[in-house]
Amino acid sequence: MKAIGIIGSPRMNGNTATLVRQTLESASEAGADTEVYYLNELEFKGCQGCGYCKIHTKCKLQDDLSKVLDSLVKADAIVFGSPIYFSQFTGQMRLFLDRCYSLINPDFSPRVTPGKKAVLVGSHGAPDPNIYKAVYDEFSGNIKNFMGIETVDTIIAAGYTEPGSVKNNTELITRAKTAGLKLTE
């Protein structure tokens, strides 16, 4: 089994990245081969709206994101992680999601084999964990409707502003570990 993490946070040791890595570590301990992609470390552009991917089987842009998209297609499970910046996922994660348009056929059927599992991970400084629920629900709906990827858990670290401070919350760390196991079932 292959499980990948796609992190939209610019903080490599931030709260979102910490929880994504913990989720993947648990999946690895259960036997999955894992890999992590930090979108902020990649050189890529957003979707150009050129339609090339509707005539061909891939995006016209061949940049660092090409490997991530190929890996997503091959993976059995994906952990998507993004903090909330200005009431939405980070720009890095939104650019990534736009480029996932290349994984959809002209008739809007998925080019991704349905049945993949996903865990969504996020963090934000607001103390209410439900304040941005709609953002996660929309993302979950998009990956389900357009790529057939089923979200098995959503983990939100609310009220965290210091990078990596979530590692002291045993409840969230345990939840991430449990989510990693759900990916391998």
N, C-alpha and C positions, 0 to 999 in steps of 0.2 A: 504494500500500500504506500502511496505517495501523498504526503500532506505538505502544503506550502503555506507560508505566511506572507501577506502583502501589507506592508506597513506604510501608511500615509503620513506619519508623523515626522517632522524634521528632527525630532529628538531621538537619537539612537538609544538612549537610556532613559527615555521618558516613561510615563505610566502606561500608555498604550503599548509601546514596544515591550515593556516588561511583561504585561499580561499576554500578549501574543506569543512571546518566547516561552512563557510558562505553559501555555496551551499546547504548543508544539513539542515541548520537552516531554509532556505527559503522553502525547501521541507517539513520540519516539520510543519511550519506555514500553509502550504497548506493541512495538514492532514496526511502526511506520518509518519510512525514509522521509526526512524532513528537510526543508530549505526555506530560507527567509529572504525576502526582497525588501529593501528599504527604498521606496520610491524617491525620496529626497536625494539619494546618492546616485541616481540614474540621470542620464541625459536623454530627454525625450520631449516631444511636442504633443499637444492635444490633437484631437481629431480635426482634420482639415475639411471635412464635409465634401470630399472629392468624389465619393461613390466608387472608388477603385475596388474596395473590398466587396462590393456587390456584384462586380464582374469577375473578380478573382477570388481566391480563397483566403486571402490575408490582407492586412493593411499595407498600403503603399509605403508608409513610413517604415524604414528599417533602421531603428535606433535601439537604445538600451531596453525599451519596453517590449520589443519583439520577443525577447527571451522570456519575459514574465508572462506574456500572453500565451506563448507556446507551452510554458510550464503549467499554466492554469488549465489548458485543454487536456494535458496529460495527467494532471493530479486527480486523486480520488476525493480529496478534502482540501478546503481552503480556509484559512483564518484571515479575515479582513480586519485591519485595525486602523482607526483614524480618530484622533481627538476632534473635538468640536472647536472650530475657530469661527467667530462671528456668526454663530447659530447654524453652522453647516460643517460638513466634513472639510478637511483641508483642501486646498487647491490641488495638491499632488494627487490626492485620492479622487477628486472629481475629474482631473485630466485622465487618470487611469480608467475610470468608469466610462468616460466618453470614448476612449479607444477600444473598449470592449464591444463597441458597435461593430467592429470588424469580426466579431465572433457570432454574428447574426446573419442568416441568409436573407436575400431580398424579400422573401415572403414572411419574414420575422420569425422563422423557426430557428432554433439554436444550432450552431455548429459544434457546440460543446455537448458531449454525451450526457444526457439527463441522468440524474441520480446522484450527483456529487453532493457532499455535505459541506456546510459552512458554519463557522462561528464568527459572529461579529463582535469586535472589541472596540471600546471607545473610552474616552475620558474627557472630563471637562471640569472647569473650576466651580460651576454652579452647584450648590449643595443638593438640589433636587434631582435624583436620578431619572425622573420621568420628564423633565423639562424639554429634552430633545428627542423624546421617544419617536416622534414622527419622522425624524431624519433617519433613524435606524430602521423603522418600519418601511419607509420608502426604498431604502437601499435593499433590504431583504426582499421586498416585492419585485424590484427590478431584476435582481439576480435569479429569482424564481421564474418570473414571467418570460424573461428574454433568454435565459441560459439553463433553466431547469435545475438550478442549484437550490437545495433545501437548507434553510437556516435551522440548525438544531439548538442553538443557544445564542443569546446576546448578553454580553457582559459589559456593564457600564460602571466605570469608576467616577463617581460624582464627588465634587468638592475637593479635588486634588489640583494643586497649582505648582507644587515643588516636583521637579523631574525625579521619577523613580520612587517617590514616597509611597506608592501603592504597595510596594514589596513588604511593608509592615502590616498590611491588612490581611490577616490569615484567612478571613472569609472569602475575599476576592481571589486570593491565590489558590485556595482550595477549589473554588468555583472554576477557575481557569483549568486546573488539573482535571477536574471532572469533565469539562467540555472537551478537553483533548482526548479523553477516553471515549466520549460519545462519537467523535470523528472516526474512531477505529472499529466501532461496532458494526 
